[in-house]
Amino acid sequence: MKGNRRVVIVVVDSVGIGEMPDARDYGDEGSNTIGNTARAVGGLHMSNCQRLGLGNLTDISGVPPVSRALGAFGKMLEASPGKDTTTGHWELMGIILEEPFALFPKGFPPEIIDKFKRETSRGVLGNKPASGTEIIKELGREHVSSGDLIVYTSADSVFQIAAHEEVVSVQELYRYCETAREILNNSDYMVARVIARPFVGEWPEYARTSNRHDFSYPPKDRLVLEELTDKGIPVYAVGKIYDIYDGHGITEHMKTRSNDEGVSRTIEYLQTVGHGLIFTNLVDFDMKYGHRNDPEGYARALEEFDERLPEIMAAMGPNDVLFITADHGCDPTMPSTDHSREKVPLLVYGIRLKENNHLGERKSFADLGQTVLQLFGLDQMRNGESFCTELYD
């Protein structure tokens, strides 16, 4: 499997494809992000993903199964506990957690908040689970008046800090996030991400900006990404990939402001680099539509991605391999605005790959990372089972 090639992984963030066997434990029975979204809008138009076998994985209105898919298709189950971004992405790159990240359904404990207030010399508003758009509407005027920081969490393991850019500069907000990250890292609580959530505007029309930044818990074990870069194989990160892995195993990265920009940056890398892994996260599905219970917006974003998929495929060379997958679900049709515990799709395309290849249900997201290692001719790591040899005749 050695040789000059590019491997592309596109994580369509939160595009789950049906409940996990343990979904009941998470309150997520009935979740199927893409299937339920399609039903809610009267059908999706995703002819390019359909050709890759997407409709063969679950019932998707408007995307029926095909008799002969262009490449390989399957599903992956999450072996780690939890349903957050960090857990899903870590598992894709070989880390399976034994214990989930800490959650705070009643807000953060006094020992965390009190220390945060002392070290930032600012007060705290909120300190509860909340929707990001709703809490800035609720507390934004008080924040602008007092300068106190809006701190909130969700059903995911996140410490989020919202501040108006005219009250707290973006760089100052980042410093406060670094303070929170250090406090949490030195506590008894393993929190996946601290997230800066700057916003602008006047009440009640506040709007979050693209200056969001994630400060992740450092990976607990060795990543496939580190194995690649240590062996001289570059890793190019697009979107929030760099933040999720705390920069570990990343050669170069590009920030993005939208799914569309993420696709464009992916294509740019395909046009300019001759070898390595191009790893992209498209976050709009999750951030703009899943968490806001907006199936119409979610459907539109899916169709827009599908429209641009041929551009990615056209930029690929004969040895290149494209993987399309997700990190969890976020079903916009469910009562909750939080992530959902779901299986994720696995679509694989390459000019030289075997067509109409059903990969079944993989036991772990880590199977993808192992497959990437084998594609680059590297030794396997501890977690996951490569399906590389199944891709070729």
C-alpha beads as a LAMMPS data file, in Angstrom:
LAMMPS data file: protein, C-alpha beads

393 atoms
392 bonds

1 atom types
1 bond types

-500.0 500.0 xlo xhi
-500.0 500.0 ylo yhi
-500.0 500.0 zlo zhi

Masses

1 110.0

Atoms # bond

1 1 1 0.000 0.000 0.000
2 1 1 3.023 2.289 -0.001
3 1 1 3.449 5.034 -2.583
4 1 1 2.529 8.629 -3.274
5 1 1 -1.100 9.209 -2.364
6 1 1 -3.505 11.539 -0.642
7 1 1 -6.104 10.297 1.812
8 1 1 -9.015 12.645 2.479
9 1 1 -11.305 12.354 5.500
10 1 1 -14.367 14.597 5.522
11 1 1 -16.247 14.576 8.826
12 1 1 -19.786 15.782 8.179
13 1 1 -20.149 16.846 11.785
14 1 1 -23.127 15.254 13.570
15 1 1 -24.625 13.479 10.528
16 1 1 -25.600 10.321 12.380
17 1 1 -27.388 7.468 10.640
18 1 1 -29.412 5.759 13.343
19 1 1 -29.425 5.027 17.048
20 1 1 -26.669 3.037 18.717
21 1 1 -27.689 -0.139 20.580
22 1 1 -27.266 1.742 23.877
23 1 1 -29.125 4.896 22.753
24 1 1 -31.738 4.325 25.471
25 1 1 -29.059 4.972 28.119
26 1 1 -28.553 8.445 26.662
27 1 1 -32.215 9.294 26.118
28 1 1 -31.716 9.064 22.353
29 1 1 -34.099 6.295 21.284
30 1 1 -35.446 6.965 17.821
31 1 1 -32.602 9.259 16.781
32 1 1 -31.571 9.073 13.137
33 1 1 -30.195 12.443 12.126
34 1 1 -30.183 12.029 8.360
35 1 1 -33.226 9.742 8.116
36 1 1 -35.441 11.871 10.352
37 1 1 -34.257 15.089 8.703
38 1 1 -35.189 13.705 5.287
39 1 1 -38.665 12.744 6.489
40 1 1 -39.186 16.133 8.136
41 1 1 -38.568 18.032 4.896
42 1 1 -40.306 15.635 2.523
43 1 1 -37.124 14.142 1.080
44 1 1 -33.495 15.024 0.373
45 1 1 -31.798 15.512 -2.973
46 1 1 -28.322 13.976 -2.587
47 1 1 -27.651 12.210 -5.872
48 1 1 -23.864 12.157 -5.469
49 1 1 -23.877 10.610 -1.997
50 1 1 -26.585 8.282 -3.270
51 1 1 -24.198 7.028 -5.971
52 1 1 -21.683 6.265 -3.210
53 1 1 -24.229 4.116 -1.358
54 1 1 -25.652 6.483 1.273
55 1 1 -29.221 5.321 0.672
56 1 1 -28.135 1.707 1.169
57 1 1 -27.356 2.424 4.838
58 1 1 -30.741 3.531 6.189
59 1 1 -34.149 4.697 4.976
60 1 1 -33.577 8.216 3.614
61 1 1 -36.549 9.793 1.875
62 1 1 -35.438 11.002 -1.548
63 1 1 -32.189 8.982 -1.424
64 1 1 -33.144 5.388 -2.307
65 1 1 -30.650 2.514 -2.384
66 1 1 -28.646 1.902 -5.547
67 1 1 -28.040 -1.506 -7.094
68 1 1 -24.372 -0.710 -7.698
69 1 1 -22.558 1.870 -5.566
70 1 1 -19.453 3.654 -6.873
71 1 1 -17.310 2.629 -3.915
72 1 1 -17.568 1.161 -0.432
73 1 1 -20.251 1.915 2.137
74 1 1 -21.010 0.901 5.702
75 1 1 -21.630 2.151 9.222
76 1 1 -19.414 2.543 12.260
77 1 1 -20.387 2.075 15.905
78 1 1 -18.799 4.102 18.687
79 1 1 -16.904 1.947 21.176
80 1 1 -16.257 4.816 23.615
81 1 1 -18.917 6.020 26.045
82 1 1 -20.394 9.421 25.276
83 1 1 -21.591 11.342 22.248
84 1 1 -19.435 14.446 22.065
85 1 1 -17.166 15.848 19.395
86 1 1 -13.889 15.075 21.120
87 1 1 -14.776 11.478 21.939
88 1 1 -15.880 10.783 18.362
89 1 1 -12.861 12.396 16.731
90 1 1 -10.409 10.785 19.136
91 1 1 -11.878 7.373 18.365
92 1 1 -11.607 8.012 14.616
93 1 1 -7.877 8.435 15.217
94 1 1 -7.397 5.449 17.502
95 1 1 -8.227 6.493 21.070
96 1 1 -11.070 4.576 22.716
97 1 1 -12.075 6.022 26.072
98 1 1 -12.913 3.769 28.999
99 1 1 -14.557 6.546 31.014
100 1 1 -16.639 9.358 29.508
101 1 1 -15.788 13.026 29.818
102 1 1 -17.371 14.857 32.751
103 1 1 -20.844 16.364 32.349
104 1 1 -22.393 19.178 34.391
105 1 1 -26.204 19.050 34.258
106 1 1 -26.382 21.433 37.264
107 1 1 -23.576 23.713 36.168
108 1 1 -19.941 23.746 37.244
109 1 1 -19.069 23.242 40.921
110 1 1 -18.013 26.183 43.115
111 1 1 -14.364 25.100 43.258
112 1 1 -14.137 25.556 39.476
113 1 1 -16.199 28.733 39.126
114 1 1 -14.689 30.470 42.167
115 1 1 -11.156 29.847 40.954
116 1 1 -12.090 30.993 37.453
117 1 1 -13.518 34.265 38.832
118 1 1 -10.414 34.890 40.932
119 1 1 -7.985 34.253 38.088
120 1 1 -9.900 36.304 35.497
121 1 1 -11.010 39.082 37.899
122 1 1 -14.452 38.904 36.324
123 1 1 -17.824 37.745 37.528
124 1 1 -19.776 34.845 36.036
125 1 1 -23.320 34.775 34.701
126 1 1 -25.340 31.677 33.932
127 1 1 -23.326 28.608 34.935
128 1 1 -25.957 26.194 33.665
129 1 1 -26.741 24.010 30.651
130 1 1 -28.166 26.161 27.884
131 1 1 -28.485 26.784 24.174
132 1 1 -25.794 29.227 23.120
133 1 1 -28.141 31.468 21.160
134 1 1 -30.712 31.503 23.964
135 1 1 -28.326 32.258 26.811
136 1 1 -26.791 35.298 25.111
137 1 1 -30.309 36.567 24.512
138 1 1 -31.143 35.927 28.179
139 1 1 -27.981 37.316 29.754
140 1 1 -26.391 39.453 27.047
141 1 1 -27.647 42.807 28.329
142 1 1 -26.449 42.068 31.860
143 1 1 -23.075 40.976 30.473
144 1 1 -22.703 44.176 28.425
145 1 1 -23.620 46.254 31.480
146 1 1 -21.462 44.436 34.053
147 1 1 -18.620 42.878 32.043
148 1 1 -19.296 39.565 33.754
149 1 1 -18.641 36.520 31.561
150 1 1 -21.461 34.233 30.413
151 1 1 -20.455 30.665 31.307
152 1 1 -22.592 27.717 30.277
153 1 1 -22.462 24.048 29.352
154 1 1 -24.689 21.530 27.558
155 1 1 -25.308 17.794 27.509
156 1 1 -21.769 17.586 26.130
157 1 1 -18.557 17.968 28.081
158 1 1 -17.976 21.666 27.403
159 1 1 -17.113 24.806 29.378
160 1 1 -18.334 27.599 27.123
161 1 1 -17.595 31.288 27.640
162 1 1 -19.639 33.878 25.745
163 1 1 -18.708 37.553 25.575
164 1 1 -19.575 40.526 23.390
165 1 1 -16.609 41.504 21.240
166 1 1 -17.044 45.193 22.187
167 1 1 -16.951 44.333 25.895
168 1 1 -14.270 41.639 25.891
169 1 1 -11.867 41.527 22.963
170 1 1 -11.520 38.222 21.149
171 1 1 -7.912 37.817 22.283
172 1 1 -8.881 38.554 25.885
173 1 1 -11.664 35.973 25.660
174 1 1 -9.140 33.443 24.362
175 1 1 -6.928 34.149 27.387
176 1 1 -9.873 33.514 29.707
177 1 1 -10.475 30.223 27.903
178 1 1 -6.834 29.255 28.385
179 1 1 -7.260 30.034 32.079
180 1 1 -10.333 27.811 32.277
181 1 1 -8.528 25.062 30.376
182 1 1 -5.641 25.098 32.846
183 1 1 -8.005 25.081 35.841
184 1 1 -9.947 22.128 34.477
185 1 1 -6.821 20.187 33.486
186 1 1 -5.602 20.483 37.074
187 1 1 -8.939 19.485 38.598
188 1 1 -10.658 16.155 39.186
189 1 1 -12.919 16.792 36.183
190 1 1 -11.999 15.660 32.669
191 1 1 -13.732 18.229 30.463
192 1 1 -13.434 17.729 26.723
193 1 1 -13.459 21.322 25.487
194 1 1 -13.395 24.923 26.609
195 1 1 -15.038 26.997 23.875
196 1 1 -14.801 30.728 23.227
197 1 1 -18.180 32.015 22.003
198 1 1 -17.806 35.678 21.000
199 1 1 -20.874 37.561 19.770
200 1 1 -21.805 40.982 18.424
201 1 1 -24.872 43.148 17.880
202 1 1 -27.596 44.676 20.028
203 1 1 -30.171 42.915 22.188
204 1 1 -32.232 40.979 21.235
205 1 1 -30.535 40.497 17.857
206 1 1 -27.172 39.233 19.103
207 1 1 -25.213 37.065 16.651
208 1 1 -22.323 34.725 17.357
209 1 1 -19.260 35.347 15.206
210 1 1 -16.816 33.097 13.363
211 1 1 -14.168 33.834 16.037
212 1 1 -15.187 30.760 17.989
213 1 1 -12.178 28.796 19.215
214 1 1 -12.002 25.385 20.926
215 1 1 -9.432 24.581 23.602
216 1 1 -9.387 20.803 23.854
217 1 1 -8.301 18.399 26.533
218 1 1 -4.958 16.998 25.360
219 1 1 -5.275 13.506 23.826
220 1 1 -4.975 10.773 26.438
221 1 1 -3.070 8.369 24.196
222 1 1 -1.163 8.270 20.948
223 1 1 -3.078 9.330 17.850
224 1 1 -2.942 7.930 14.334
225 1 1 -2.131 11.519 13.340
226 1 1 1.062 11.435 15.420
227 1 1 2.034 8.096 13.942
228 1 1 1.685 9.596 10.462
229 1 1 3.657 12.766 11.087
230 1 1 6.385 10.924 12.982
231 1 1 6.864 8.763 9.891
232 1 1 7.134 11.799 7.625
233 1 1 3.562 11.740 6.292
234 1 1 2.086 15.255 6.524
235 1 1 -1.351 15.913 7.989
236 1 1 -3.324 18.910 6.706
237 1 1 -6.213 19.947 8.963
238 1 1 -9.234 21.920 7.737
239 1 1 -11.801 23.514 10.047
240 1 1 -11.782 22.718 13.759
241 1 1 -9.672 19.554 13.400
242 1 1 -6.604 21.351 14.776
243 1 1 -8.517 22.486 17.858
244 1 1 -10.109 19.089 18.534
245 1 1 -6.740 17.331 18.673
246 1 1 -5.024 20.232 20.473
247 1 1 -2.639 20.452 17.512
248 1 1 -1.235 16.955 18.068
249 1 1 -0.065 15.312 14.846
250 1 1 -1.004 18.282 12.647
251 1 1 1.495 19.572 10.072
252 1 1 -0.526 22.516 8.784
253 1 1 -4.014 23.806 9.372
254 1 1 -6.611 26.175 7.929
255 1 1 -9.511 27.668 9.890
256 1 1 -12.857 27.966 8.141
257 1 1 -16.041 29.982 8.592
258 1 1 -18.511 27.677 6.841
259 1 1 -19.031 24.263 5.291
260 1 1 -18.575 25.796 1.869
261 1 1 -15.201 27.244 2.807
262 1 1 -14.207 23.892 4.328
263 1 1 -14.913 22.114 1.041
264 1 1 -12.965 24.770 -0.877
265 1 1 -9.932 24.444 1.410
266 1 1 -10.034 20.664 1.040
267 1 1 -9.976 21.016 -2.735
268 1 1 -7.120 23.538 -2.501
269 1 1 -5.034 20.997 -0.596
270 1 1 -5.833 18.349 -3.212
271 1 1 -4.631 20.759 -5.881
272 1 1 -1.416 21.738 -4.096
273 1 1 -0.059 18.859 -1.983
274 1 1 1.194 15.600 -3.429
275 1 1 1.134 13.289 -0.422
276 1 1 -0.441 12.994 3.001
277 1 1 -3.703 13.092 4.933
278 1 1 -6.199 15.915 4.391
279 1 1 -8.549 15.905 7.375
280 1 1 -11.635 18.157 7.259
281 1 1 -14.448 18.901 9.668
282 1 1 -17.616 20.556 8.337
283 1 1 -19.274 21.910 11.457
284 1 1 -22.307 23.812 10.151
285 1 1 -24.581 20.747 10.258
286 1 1 -24.081 20.520 14.014
287 1 1 -23.533 24.104 15.098
288 1 1 -26.048 25.952 12.934
289 1 1 -28.820 23.402 12.465
290 1 1 -28.652 20.326 14.711
291 1 1 -28.335 22.234 17.979
292 1 1 -31.042 24.641 16.849
293 1 1 -33.601 21.969 15.904
294 1 1 -33.676 23.221 12.329
295 1 1 -34.314 20.275 9.985
296 1 1 -34.885 22.575 7.004
297 1 1 -31.487 24.205 7.461
298 1 1 -29.887 20.823 8.110
299 1 1 -31.383 19.436 4.896
300 1 1 -30.198 22.431 2.912
301 1 1 -26.652 22.016 4.252
302 1 1 -26.661 18.312 3.330
303 1 1 -27.763 19.088 -0.209
304 1 1 -25.179 21.869 -0.564
305 1 1 -22.415 19.477 0.495
306 1 1 -23.697 16.885 -1.954
307 1 1 -23.608 19.437 -4.780
308 1 1 -19.920 20.111 -4.151
309 1 1 -18.866 16.496 -3.668
310 1 1 -18.044 16.012 -7.404
311 1 1 -15.464 18.822 -7.102
312 1 1 -13.604 16.867 -4.427
313 1 1 -13.803 13.657 -6.438
314 1 1 -12.599 15.403 -9.613
315 1 1 -9.508 16.709 -7.804
316 1 1 -8.454 13.199 -6.710
317 1 1 -5.695 11.225 -8.394
318 1 1 -5.665 7.483 -9.155
319 1 1 -4.107 6.525 -5.797
320 1 1 -6.199 8.830 -3.631
321 1 1 -8.905 7.648 -1.232
322 1 1 -11.819 9.679 0.148
323 1 1 -13.656 8.814 3.377
324 1 1 -16.902 10.555 4.376
325 1 1 -18.050 9.942 7.930
326 1 1 -19.304 11.653 11.101
327 1 1 -18.451 11.902 14.797
328 1 1 -21.908 11.523 16.449
329 1 1 -25.489 12.525 15.731
330 1 1 -27.465 15.709 16.419
331 1 1 -30.980 14.910 15.275
332 1 1 -32.777 18.234 14.667
333 1 1 -36.190 16.559 14.859
334 1 1 -35.796 15.327 18.452
335 1 1 -37.006 17.354 21.470
336 1 1 -33.444 17.811 22.744
337 1 1 -31.010 20.305 21.198
338 1 1 -28.056 18.127 22.171
339 1 1 -25.989 15.498 20.373
340 1 1 -27.526 12.067 19.876
341 1 1 -25.882 8.680 20.432
342 1 1 -25.827 7.320 16.869
343 1 1 -23.960 5.166 14.424
344 1 1 -22.157 7.120 11.719
345 1 1 -22.036 6.620 7.949
346 1 1 -18.922 5.418 6.162
347 1 1 -18.634 6.205 2.464
348 1 1 -15.375 5.437 0.651
349 1 1 -14.421 6.468 -2.867
350 1 1 -11.308 6.050 -4.981
351 1 1 -10.665 5.569 -8.679
352 1 1 -9.025 2.189 -8.076
353 1 1 -11.315 0.985 -5.311
354 1 1 -13.653 -1.962 -5.644
355 1 1 -17.206 -0.849 -6.421
356 1 1 -20.438 -1.827 -4.678
357 1 1 -18.524 -2.924 -1.599
358 1 1 -20.614 -3.289 1.567
359 1 1 -18.350 -2.928 4.609
360 1 1 -21.094 -3.811 7.100
361 1 1 -21.202 -2.382 10.613
362 1 1 -17.728 -1.685 11.976
363 1 1 -17.303 -2.220 15.717
364 1 1 -15.418 1.021 16.268
365 1 1 -14.714 4.390 14.673
366 1 1 -11.060 3.413 15.202
367 1 1 -11.314 1.085 12.197
368 1 1 -10.986 4.185 10.023
369 1 1 -7.696 5.250 11.601
370 1 1 -6.257 1.761 11.243
371 1 1 -7.261 1.748 7.571
372 1 1 -5.506 5.069 7.007
373 1 1 -2.319 3.659 8.542
374 1 1 -2.428 0.650 6.246
375 1 1 -3.069 2.824 3.199
376 1 1 0.205 4.605 3.987
377 1 1 2.044 1.344 4.619
378 1 1 2.418 1.854 8.375
379 1 1 2.082 -0.622 11.236
380 1 1 -1.254 -1.013 12.969
381 1 1 -1.944 0.510 16.362
382 1 1 -3.736 -0.991 19.345
383 1 1 -7.381 -0.066 18.673
384 1 1 -9.534 -0.827 15.655
385 1 1 -9.411 -3.217 12.725
386 1 1 -8.354 -2.059 9.268
387 1 1 -10.654 -2.692 6.308
388 1 1 -7.998 -1.572 3.818
389 1 1 -7.663 -4.922 2.050
390 1 1 -11.452 -5.064 1.631
391 1 1 -11.320 -1.926 -0.519
392 1 1 -9.391 -3.503 -3.382
393 1 1 -9.931 -6.462 -5.694

Bonds

1 1 1 2
2 1 2 3
3 1 3 4
4 1 4 5
5 1 5 6
6 1 6 7
7 1 7 8
8 1 8 9
9 1 9 10
10 1 10 11
11 1 11 12
12 1 12 13
13 1 13 14
14 1 14 15
15 1 15 16
16 1 16 17
17 1 17 18
18 1 18 19
19 1 19 20
20 1 20 21
21 1 21 22
22 1 22 23
23 1 23 24
24 1 24 25
25 1 25 26
26 1 26 27
27 1 27 28
28 1 28 29
29 1 29 30
30 1 30 31
31 1 31 32
32 1 32 33
33 1 33 34
34 1 34 35
35 1 35 36
36 1 36 37
37 1 37 38
38 1 38 39
39 1 39 40
40 1 40 41
41 1 41 42
42 1 42 43
43 1 43 44
44 1 44 45
45 1 45 46
46 1 46 47
47 1 47 48
48 1 48 49
49 1 49 50
50 1 50 51
51 1 51 52
52 1 52 53
53 1 53 54
54 1 54 55
55 1 55 56
56 1 56 57
57 1 57 58
58 1 58 59
59 1 59 60
60 1 60 61
61 1 61 62
62 1 62 63
63 1 63 64
64 1 64 65
65 1 65 66
66 1 66 67
67 1 67 68
68 1 68 69
69 1 69 70
70 1 70 71
71 1 71 72
72 1 72 73
73 1 73 74
74 1 74 75
75 1 75 76
76 1 76 77
77 1 77 78
78 1 78 79
79 1 79 80
80 1 80 81
81 1 81 82
82 1 82 83
83 1 83 84
84 1 84 85
85 1 85 86
86 1 86 87
87 1 87 88
88 1 88 89
89 1 89 90
90 1 90 91
91 1 91 92
92 1 92 93
93 1 93 94
94 1 94 95
95 1 95 96
96 1 96 97
97 1 97 98
98 1 98 99
99 1 99 100
100 1 100 101
101 1 101 102
102 1 102 103
103 1 103 104
104 1 104 105
105 1 105 106
106 1 106 107
107 1 107 108
108 1 108 109
109 1 109 110
110 1 110 111
111 1 111 112
112 1 112 113
113 1 113 114
114 1 114 115
115 1 115 116
116 1 116 117
117 1 117 118
118 1 118 119
119 1 119 120
120 1 120 121
121 1 121 122
122 1 122 123
123 1 123 124
124 1 124 125
125 1 125 126
126 1 126 127
127 1 127 128
128 1 128 129
129 1 129 130
130 1 130 131
131 1 131 132
132 1 132 133
133 1 133 134
134 1 134 135
135 1 135 136
136 1 136 137
137 1 137 138
138 1 138 139
139 1 139 140
140 1 140 141
141 1 141 142
142 1 142 143
143 1 143 144
144 1 144 145
145 1 145 146
146 1 146 147
147 1 147 148
148 1 148 149
149 1 149 150
150 1 150 151
151 1 151 152
152 1 152 153
153 1 153 154
154 1 154 155
155 1 155 156
156 1 156 157
157 1 157 158
158 1 158 159
159 1 159 160
160 1 160 161
161 1 161 162
162 1 162 163
163 1 163 164
164 1 164 165
165 1 165 166
166 1 166 167
167 1 167 168
168 1 168 169
169 1 169 170
170 1 170 171
171 1 171 172
172 1 172 173
173 1 173 174
174 1 174 175
175 1 175 176
176 1 176 177
177 1 177 178
178 1 178 179
179 1 179 180
180 1 180 181
181 1 181 182
182 1 182 183
183 1 183 184
184 1 184 185
185 1 185 186
186 1 186 187
187 1 187 188
188 1 188 189
189 1 189 190
190 1 190 191
191 1 191 192
192 1 192 193
193 1 193 194
194 1 194 195
195 1 195 196
196 1 196 197
197 1 197 198
198 1 198 199
199 1 199 200
200 1 200 201
201 1 201 202
202 1 202 203
203 1 203 204
204 1 204 205
205 1 205 206
206 1 206 207
207 1 207 208
208 1 208 209
209 1 209 210
210 1 210 211
211 1 211 212
212 1 212 213
213 1 213 214
214 1 214 215
215 1 215 216
216 1 216 217
217 1 217 218
218 1 218 219
219 1 219 220
220 1 220 221
221 1 221 222
222 1 222 223
223 1 223 224
224 1 224 225
225 1 225 226
226 1 226 227
227 1 227 228
228 1 228 229
229 1 229 230
230 1 230 231
231 1 231 232
232 1 232 233
233 1 233 234
234 1 234 235
235 1 235 236
236 1 236 237
237 1 237 238
238 1 238 239
239 1 239 240
240 1 240 241
241 1 241 242
242 1 242 243
243 1 243 244
244 1 244 245
245 1 245 246
246 1 246 247
247 1 247 248
248 1 248 249
249 1 249 250
250 1 250 251
251 1 251 252
252 1 252 253
253 1 253 254
254 1 254 255
255 1 255 256
256 1 256 257
257 1 257 258
258 1 258 259
259 1 259 260
260 1 260 261
261 1 261 262
262 1 262 263
263 1 263 264
264 1 264 265
265 1 265 266
266 1 266 267
267 1 267 268
268 1 268 269
269 1 269 270
270 1 270 271
271 1 271 272
272 1 272 273
273 1 273 274
274 1 274 275
275 1 275 276
276 1 276 277
277 1 277 278
278 1 278 279
279 1 279 280
280 1 280 281
281 1 281 282
282 1 282 283
283 1 283 284
284 1 284 285
285 1 285 286
286 1 286 287
287 1 287 288
288 1 288 289
289 1 289 290
290 1 290 291
291 1 291 292
292 1 292 293
293 1 293 294
294 1 294 295
295 1 295 296
296 1 296 297
297 1 297 298
298 1 298 299
299 1 299 300
300 1 300 301
301 1 301 302
302 1 302 303
303 1 303 304
304 1 304 305
305 1 305 306
306 1 306 307
307 1 307 308
308 1 308 309
309 1 309 310
310 1 310 311
311 1 311 312
312 1 312 313
313 1 313 314
314 1 314 315
315 1 315 316
316 1 316 317
317 1 317 318
318 1 318 319
319 1 319 320
320 1 320 321
321 1 321 322
322 1 322 323
323 1 323 324
324 1 324 325
325 1 325 326
326 1 326 327
327 1 327 328
328 1 328 329
329 1 329 330
330 1 330 331
331 1 331 332
332 1 332 333
333 1 333 334
334 1 334 335
335 1 335 336
336 1 336 337
337 1 337 338
338 1 338 339
339 1 339 340
340 1 340 341
341 1 341 342
342 1 342 343
343 1 343 344
344 1 344 345
345 1 345 346
346 1 346 347
347 1 347 348
348 1 348 349
349 1 349 350
350 1 350 351
351 1 351 352
352 1 352 353
353 1 353 354
354 1 354 355
355 1 355 356
356 1 356 357
357 1 357 358
358 1 358 359
359 1 359 360
360 1 360 361
361 1 361 362
362 1 362 363
363 1 363 364
364 1 364 365
365 1 365 366
366 1 366 367
367 1 367 368
368 1 368 369
369 1 369 370
370 1 370 371
371 1 371 372
372 1 372 373
373 1 373 374
374 1 374 375
375 1 375 376
376 1 376 377
377 1 377 378
378 1 378 379
379 1 379 380
380 1 380 381
381 1 381 382
382 1 382 383
383 1 383 384
384 1 384 385
385 1 385 386
386 1 386 387
387 1 387 388
388 1 388 389
389 1 389 390
390 1 390 391
391 1 391 392
392 1 392 393
